C-alpha cells in the first residue's frame, strides 16, 4: 500500500484530534485541528485511506509543513 503523509499548512498548537488510528477517512476529512491566531484550523486528509499513525498529541506545538499523520492508501 502507498503511504500518504498528512501535513499541516500552519504552525500552532494541536487542539483536537477528531480522527483515530485504524479508522477509514475520505479525501478532505479532518484529521487534526491546529489552534493558530486564536482560530481552530482543520488539517484535512489529502486522500482516502486508513489512518496508520497519528504523530501528534493534544497540546503539541507543530511547525508549518510538519507531518501530523500517515495514511495507508
Residue, then its C-alpha position, 0 to 999 in steps of 0.5 A: x500500500x502507498x503511504x500518504x503523509x498528512x501535513x499541516x499548512x500552519x504552525x500552532x498548537x494541536x487542539x483536537x484530534x477528531x480522527x483515530x488510528x485504524x479508522x477509514x477517512x475520505x479525501x478532505x476529512x479532518x484529521x487534526x485541528x491546529x489552534x493558530x491566531x486564536x482560530x481552530x484550523x482543520x488539517x484535512x486528509x489529502x486522500x482516502x485511506x486508513x489512518x496508520x499513525x497519528x504523530x501528534x498529541x493534544x497540546x503539541x506545538x507543530x511547525x508549518x509543513x510538519x507531518x501530523x499523520x500517515x495514511x495507508x492508501 
